Amino acid sequence: MDRVGEQKAKKKKTVISVSLGSSKRDAKGVMTLGDTEIELERKGTDGDIRRAGELLEQYDGKADAIGLGGTDLYLVAGERRYVFAESAKLLKRVRYTPVLDGSGLKNTLERMAIRYLAENRIVDFAGKRALLVCAVDRFGMAEALVQQQSRVVFGDIIYGLGFNVPVCSLSSLNRWASVLVPVITKFPIEWMYPTGKKQEKHIDRHPEYFLESDIVAGDFLFIKRFMPARLENKVIITNTVTGEDRQKLKAAGVKILITTTPCLQGRSFGTNVLEAAIVAASGKKTALRPEEYEAFIRQYEIIPSIEHLQ
């Protein structure tokens, strides 16, 4: 088949990400998974829950999959998942199109990403100090860092709740999460996670944990919100990084920037977008099982994007 024929044979899918985050970070992109070309678009609502609900209704039945960004559908505490009450209300607005928040993919993609970086000797984790700014929404990465023998500080209480209580083991993280997560998920999302214009506001909060770490990992909005002005020779493992963010990290002295989601048209999209793209390509109407996500990641060789900034 000639090249024109190949292009005609490609399936076309559409993914819309509705985010409670800043509309300044809106973007469009295209990615190909096998014989499927997927148009991606992020639409921020600047923290407006009502507007987010309207957009979900608008694209329900029109997009092949919808990503929900700037929030999580649920947080994990031990073996239990607790649904954010506010997110659950948003989900009720959608009847036909699958809605993905990235949680399923974080649990597989981010584990595989850490393992890939270690096995290919891109990052030496053993014995290194790592700060995972928030772990309750990415237990996969938390467990993978510990498995690679990093000395990890989990910053959930420090940066999520504002109390200087470093958590330094998975068992402690599980104990704290079992107490706090059932309560946190009943409150508005912005109580823990910055939405809208709050995402642009910097807060000086315990920079010592950043400065003492060799590796800083986790949600980029948390990293950006609390990071000190200088991060000399640090390795950052994150996602949802724009071109402007990249320049800021370079100016701060960051040595290596790694995004667990691929870089498309100059930026990396959130895990909710990539998870929605995978579900759209699969043709299914619900989230996939962990082994199905892993099979997709291996089949289409979805690997971290690695950039040496210095």
Secondary structure, DSSP 8 states (H G I E B T S, - for coil): --HHHHHHHSEEEEEEEEESS-GGG-EEEEEEETTEEEEEEEEE-TT-HHHHHHHHHHHTTTSSEEEEESS-SEEEETTEEEE-HHHHHHHTT-SSS-EE-SHHHIIIIIHHHHHHHHHTTSS--TT-EEEES--TT-HHHHHHHHHTT-EEEE-IIIIII-----B-SHHHHHHHHHHHHHHHTTS-GGGTS--GGGGG------THHHHT-SEEES-HHHHHHH--S--TT-EEEE----HHHHHHHHHTT-SEEEESS-EETTEE--HHHHHHHHHHHHT-SS---HHHHHHHHHHTT---EEEE--
